[in-house]
Amino acid sequence: MSKAKRAAVLGSPIAHSLSPVLHRAAYAELGLAGWTYDRFEVNEAELPGFLATLDESWAGLSLTMPLKRAVIPLLDEVGETARSVEAVNTVVLTEQGRRVGDNTDIPGMVAALREHGVEKVDGAAVLGAGATASSALAALSGICTGPVTVYVRSEARAAEMRGWGDRLGVEVRTAGWARAARAFEAPLVVATTPAGTTDDLAPSVPARPGTLFDVVYDPWPTPLAAAWARRGGVVVGGLDLLVHQAVLQVERMTGRAPAPLEAMRAAGERALGGDSRQAPPAE
């Protein structure tokens, strides 16, 4: 693609999104003069109308909550990865006018873990049971050779996560949130809950833990991530995920690869006012 195009992130709420910072940094690094990337407050009811306004000047969309599932019936094609978790976070608008949906969160998780040296584990634990947890299970389906224990607050959520495990080919075991500190026995722990949810678990981090993937990126580090780093564990943060999934979005929307990961990460860190990889020294 050579002519200038438009792209944007949609969701509600959306004011907090770092996606414009990351994508604009990529456009600047790639020399895509005239390309723009904005954010729009769009809810589920407004989504069909918004999509109807898009013309040939648009290259693609990033989607956040609550649109990742709502967009699926409005697309011409949905990729296998997105279909596996019924969640689309990326829409590419082709030159033929087709809307093609996919999910870059899942390969973004895998890439973020690989960057920190995690390629295979014999077991894992997931804290939480929302949409991000199902994406985590999909990512783990390719790197975890043993069971995944998911810590949840209700039996309904437990049943839902076991269902996702069956669908994704992952052996999922479930346990109540009151036992969540036992998750830290696993070689890989993925915390998928909102900021503040895991704060009370920080004092329970053992000496020399494995790897923590905490999807929160602001505020950073979370108390759990800080405790994990102090105890000598490997920490993967939410900005790592955000950047890696955005790299894939940029490549698919612009047709240019590789996208400038480090420039995008640096832009995200500046926006957050620090270094996402910075953590307290080990004890």
Steps between C-alpha positions, in 0.01 A plus 500: 500500500641839404215750527404646836242306696295529818481263796359524851421322824136462604353417838325631807662639707787588265668816631767296681611303193871502416438366150524842328841555658629162381359510148603860433854416613501213251377720216772756573772233508372337180480833317125472440439872448136599524387185677279577800388297800227631733274377777120498499256437784269235352272260685334183373183675381701761310741258333294408189443865421867585543610219269252617238680837478838352410622556144806405296718740698493261797763229552381342823368512853617387842217392729484490876218424739206469456534452124719191457207262474235744378692566178506137382156496325595821319810355330549331164768266630635396841840339546545167673677650804218746564236236442663270755421744784208686337689829533622737229735783592619584147305582184682546171308681225614361166524686171203292386293645784491186713515508880738231626521437875774333700647483848856622566471472880571128492814501283598820683499311830711222350748751357526691830575180689752387240679834529550421871627149432176308558428264210383181673372429852369180656221674691345842553250693709258773395357756741156613386238375258405786268561555128875541552510167684356316200764663278763389751373141474525521121859624529583229753358232270814530291763527773370311805541123494318436828188616685397862553335590829263797482413683822148645495240657727193297402404154381336655193833650399675171577264312269552759230878467517483120492286536188764723340761241591303226324461719195866603485648161583635609840468292818336757728461452871320759709534619859339767715652846534563439870775258394652734240838523676553134408527618139852615578618138509460486120796576270285758318227717651280720280312771692210614280307705756457880515735724697472452875349152492819312582654754740413291807691204354835684483616396851452133404758496219757231588876519465628436147162484324465416132361743242215746558310646206293788644280656229462832687715781358382800700581545781828312464646307665203353680565396860499137384753568220723698736497223761567242230806687372635554853480127559704431187227397255461593134230762436319561170282810508186627335691743281695204359169349391361829372806567287529150355134484401524853353805397294286233334218749443733749334642233271155384391351847454798654318641200317844596633709255703669482734332773700739702722447326834763692696385840376143410594605374843702815565201716406278304737749532783525876448122528508489306827786700645747218557657174388259206485789263555632682805447312824640509853830317546489142623543450872 
